[in-house]
Amino acid sequence: MPAVAQLVLHDFHQNRHARFTEVNGAEVVADYGDAAAEYAALRAAAGVLDLSCRGRLCLTGADRQRFLNGQVTNNVKDLKSGEGCYAAILTPRGKMQSDLNIYCLPDELLLDLEPGYAPAVSQWLEKYIIADDVQLVDVSPHYGLLSVQGPRSADVAQTSGLNLAVPDKPMNFTSATDAVLGEFYLVNHPRVGAMGFDLFVPTTALRSAAEKLVAAANSLGGCACGWQALEIARVEDGRPRFGADMDENNLPPEAGIETQAISYTKGCYTGQEVIARIRTYGQVAKSLRGLRLADDLKALPARGDKLFKDGKEVGHITSAVKSPLSQTNLALGYVHRTANNVGAELILRTGDGESPAKIVQLPFEKPAGRR
């Protein structure tokens, strides 16, 4: 087995009593000993996360925007410096190779990817660079990624002492240059809830930036947060994650990301004909749905556990959490179109036996009185 790629700030987190796990071969902080408190900070104040486990690629060269525009589902060619978009990379059959966030810098395009997918995406793009003036560089060793999520995340960014100007539009970003720490990029990117920011930081300045952000969060009722709290909030919000709720077997419309990730006016890209046919002629065979599970489960279902309707297998689970927000067990999963209407009653089958599962609207409804 390949070695897990350790976080640059491993000691920084360890000194804060972090417990570690891995995602696709990359080390992440699972929690700092109290995932419930970290989750509460994400929902009520702000949580600071080290997402340097994610991949970061840069495209340079005069043809970079034209080239990438032909490889992804969203409109890259019209991005201006300081703007970004969410997109997917598809095979000619329309199946996803990865999703990604794309940011337009003055002289390059920055790609932000789920943990473990940068090598495959790099290899995929390289094979299409033929006569194009495009260079592809893995900048993960040079830049880290810190994220501040929650309703007070803008306050954290502004009081961190990093001289960050907060961008007001989603997927837009600002930059700041410090004579000692280097150049930072702050992206308006809510990963859970309605507000959140990603900060791309030179590796040499990562510790200093993390210390400042955590101190600012602490002063506002927030804290450093781990992957476990982030995942619970993500599933509650009904947001699919590549590698968990969508993978190389899925078409983007199956995962419900077409509104955010697909431009139907940009012109040709790899897999575009398949996506256009789906839009023109009808729905996909299966779709990602929200599921309300039984309250008395012995254990949450695992990814791949099956769903049945009238004794027939109709789907499977992708992610499941016990929701602190609703005090219920929630899941995301794919269900065949013959059985995936909101309100449909299914049967979940796990190693512990069978239990009911009901399809509910996404995003999951929040209890009355809760924000």
Buried (B, 14 or more C-beta within 10 A) or exposed (E): EEEBBEBBBBEBBEEBEBBBBBBBBBBBBBBBEBBEBBBBBBBBBBBBBBBBBBBBBBBBBEBBBEBBBBBBBBBBEEBEEBBBBBBBBBEEEBBBBBBBBBBBBEEBBBBBBBBBBBEBBBEBBEEEBEEBEBEBEBBBEEBBBBBBBBBBBBBBBBBBEBEBEBBEEBBBBBBBEBEEBBBBBBBBBBBBBEBBBBBBBBBBBBBBBBBBBBBBBBEBEBBBBBBBBBBBBBBBBBBBBBBBBBBEEBBBBBBBBBEBBBBEEBEEBBBBEBBBEBEEEEEBEBBBBBBBBEEEBEEBBEBEBBBBBEEEEBBBBBBBBBBBBBEBBBBBBBBBBEBBEEEBEBBBBBEEEEBEBBBBEBEBEEEEEEE
